[in-house]
Amino acid sequence: MKINPSISFRRVLRCALIITGFCLVADTGFAQIKGHSKMREEIATIAASSKGKVGISIKILESGDTLSYHADARYPMQSVFKFPIAVSILRAVEKGRLNLDDKILVTKKDLRKTVSALLEKYPNGNQKVSIREMLTDMVTLSDNNACDILMRTLGGPQKITADIHGVGVIDIMIVGDETQMNADWSLQYRNWSKPSAQVQLLSVLYQGKLLSASGTKMLINLMEHTFVAPKRIQGLLPSGTVIAHRSGTSGTDEKGLSPATNDVGVITLPNGKHLAIAIFVSDSYLPDDKRDEVVAKIAKAAFDEFVQ
């Protein structure tokens, strides 16, 4: 069989870039040899300081240029999964299966002691709460109880996973809720995502392919008003930079191992373009503030590169 030498060369080059941990691609999927070398070197240095595993996916939404660093490995999501859950809720609303003003009875049994605005507002339960309120608390405040109630309302993890896979984003897997992750340390590793999948989901959201114009605007607005993990993606960026994001954070075991310090979102650049970025720091032994710093430095390196 005769081999096309140009195709052979491209395949060899792409493999070489993947082996080194980087692959800079355009929408055509072919590796780009030049450009962004300083950013790639800086990101590799920052990642090496993490004392763990780091996966990064970066995409300029307007041009389609993508930089990835170990972005096709699986990383535990933790509360990053509240982003696809929110997508699934709003898709169910737009299909007429739910209404944002529908109210669900929240019982005292539903209010586990965890990060939860619902628990703070309604400590005794027995309160009817709208889907809109729980969605807002889940996205902006990372409310774990609201998350579990909404997951049950959607039909459970399998239904949510199937919904996200149905829009073409297949490298996300949700198998358990917050309560189940709290009870089983290993479960967080089975609620996984590839960084590239998060950027793919952000991309189709911003392109208006997931939701209606009003649904898209609502979810982006909620993510722009997320108050959790302010020292990650936004930690080193100029004051006033618009960032729509959703973070995820695990506990730390007795040996100092932290399975997940994540942040996923879209940075609006000064020129009006949009930088989608997913940063996963997994199985790190650094303290909390240093893991946040790894994420912040990576986001700053990307921001500086594309602002130029």
N, C-alpha and C positions, 0 to 999 in steps of 0.2 A: 504493500500500500504506500502510495506517495504521500509524504507529510508536507503540509504547507509550512515553510520555514518561519513565516511571520507569526502564524498562530502558535507554533512551537515556542518561539522566543517569548511571546506574551505570557504563555502559561508558565514557563520557567521563571520569568521575572516576577509574576504574581506570587508564585510559591515562595520565592526567596523573600519577598516582602512580608508575607504572612509568617514565615519562620522567625523573622526578626521581631515580630510583634506588631508591626505597623502595616497598614494597607491604606493608601490614599487613593480614593477612587472618585470618578465622576459618575453621572447617571448611566454612562455606557457600560460601567462595570470594569473597565480596563484600568490597571494601575497607572498612576501618574508618577514619573520619576523625579520631577523637579518640584520645588516649592515647599514652603512650610518646614524646612529642615530644622530651623532653630526651634520652632515649637515642638517638633517631634522629639528632639534631643532633650528639651526642657521637661516634657511630659515623662519621658523615660526615666530621667533623674529623679523627679518627684515621686513617681510610682515605686522606684527602687527603695525609697526611704520609708515606705509604708509598713514594713515588717509584716506584709501580708500579700494578698492577691488584689490586683487592680484591673478593672475593665472599664474602658472608655469608648464612647461613640460620640462623634461630633458631626453635625451637618448644618451647612448654610442652606436654609430652606428655599431661598430664591434661586440659588445656582445648582443645588444638588451635590456640591462637593462634600465629600465625607472623609473624615479621618477616624480610624479605629485603632485601638490598642487592646489586644486580647478581648475584643468585643463579642466574639462568638462563643465564649465560655458561659457556663451557667452560674449565676450568682444569686444568693438568697435575697429576696426583695424586701422583706419586712413591710413597712407601711407604704413603700412605693406602690404596692398592689392596690392601694386606694385610688390611684389614678385610673387603671383599667376598670375597677369596680364603678367609679363615677361615670365613666364612659358607658358602661353597661346599663346603669340606672337611667341615664338620659336617653339612651336608645330605646329602652322599654317604655319610657314616657312618650317618645315620639311615635312609637308603634301602637300607642293606645292601651298598653297593658297596665300602665301605672299612671298616676297623676301626681304632680309635685305637691298638690294640696291635699292628697289623701293623708289621713291620719292613722297612725298605728299605735295601739295600746302598748306602752312601755311599762313593764312590771318591775317590781323591785328585784326579781330574779334576773332580769336583763341587765341590771346595773352592777357589773363586776367592778371591784376596786382596781382601777387602772386609769390611764390617761383618758378622761372623759368629761366633756362639757355637760353631757346629759346627766351624769351622776351629780355634778355640782349644782345644776339647775333643779333637778327633780330627785333628790336623794331618797325619797320614799316610794318612788315609782308611781304606778297606777295613774299614769298621765298619757293622754293621747298627744302624739307629736307628729308633725307633718314630715313627709319625705323630704321636702325642701329644707327644713331645719336640720334634719339629720345629715343630709348630703352636705350642707354648708359646714356643719361641725366636723364631719369626717374629713373633708378636703382641707379646710383652713386650719383646724385645730388638731387634726389627726385623732379624732375621737374613736377609740377602739370599740366601745359599746355600740355607737351608731353604726360603725362598720359592720359589726356582726349582725345587727338587726336588718340592715339593708341587704346583706348577703343572703340571709334567710328569705327576705322578701323577693329577691330575684330567683330563688330556687336552689341556692347553694353554689359552692365553688365550681362544680362541673358545668353548670349552666353558664356561669360567667366566663369560664375558660372557653367554652364552645362559642360563645358570642364573640369574644375577641378573636379567636381563630377564624370565625366566619367573615371577619373584615380583612382577612389576609395577613394578620399579625400572628404567626404561629409559635414564635419562640418565647412565649409566656405561659407559665403553668401555675394555676391556683388550685390547691387541693385541700386547704384548711383555712379556718378563720382565726381571728386574734386570740380567742379563748383557747382554741386547740393548740395554737403555737405556744401559748403561755404554759400549757400543760405538757407539751412534748417538745423538748429542745431540738430534736432532729427534724421536726416538721418544717421549720423555717427553710431548710435546705431543699425541701420538696416544693415549696412555693418559690419558684425560681424564674428568672428572666435573663435573657441576654441583653447587654446594654444596647446592642443594635436594634433589638425589638422595641425598646422604649422610645428610641429616636424615630423608628418607623411609625409608632403609634402617635407620637407628637406631630410628625410630618403630615399624616393623613388627617389629624384633627385640624391643624392650621390650614390645610388645603380645603377644608369644608367637606371632606368625603365621609366623615363619621356621623356628623350631626347636622341638623338644620342650622341656618345662620344664627338664630336665637340661642339654640342649644350650645353651639360652638362658643358664642360670645359669653354665655353664662359660665361654662366650665373654665375658659381661659381667665375670666374675671375672678373666679374662686381661687384658681391657682396663683394668680397675681397677688392675692391677699392671704396667702398661706403664711402663718406666723411661726411655723416650726423650723428649726435648724437654720437660723439666720447667719451662722458663721460658715456655711458650706458654699454653695454656688455664689451667693451674694456677698460672702464674707470679705473679699478683697476688691470687689468691683466699686466703681465710683458711686457715691451717694446719688440716689434718684434713678439708678438704672432699673428699668422695668424687667422683672423676672417672674415668669409663671412656672411654678415648680411643685414637686411633691417629693418629700424625703422619706427615708426609711432607716430605722435604727434598731439594732438588736440589743440584748443584754450582754453582759460580759461574764464569762465563767470564772471559776475559782483560780484558774491558771492565767487569767488576764486575756483570754481569747475573746475577741468580738467578731462574730460572724458577718455583721452587716453595718456599714456606715455609708449610706447612699444618698444621692440627690439627682433628680431627673427634672429637666425643665427646658424652657426656651428663654434666652436672653435677647431682648430687643437692643440692637446695636445703635450707636449714635446716628448712623446713616439710614436707619429705618429697617435694615435687614434683620433677619431672625436667625439666631444661632441656637440650634437644638443640641442639648448635651445631656448625656447620661454618664454618671460617674459612680462606680461601685467599688468600695473598698471592703474586701472580705477577708475573714480569718486573720485579722491584724492583732498584734500585741501592743500597739501604741495606746496611750491613754486617750480619753475622749477628745480633748482639745487638739491633740496632735493629729488625730484622724480627720477631724473637721478641717484642719489646716491643709492636709493633703488634698482634700476635695477643693478647698478654696484656691489653692495655688494652681491646680490644674485648670479650673475655670478661668482664673486670671490670665494664665498663659494663652488660652484659646481666645479670650476676649481681646487681649493686646494684639494678637496676631491678626485678627480679622478687622480690628479697628484701623489698622495701618492702611 
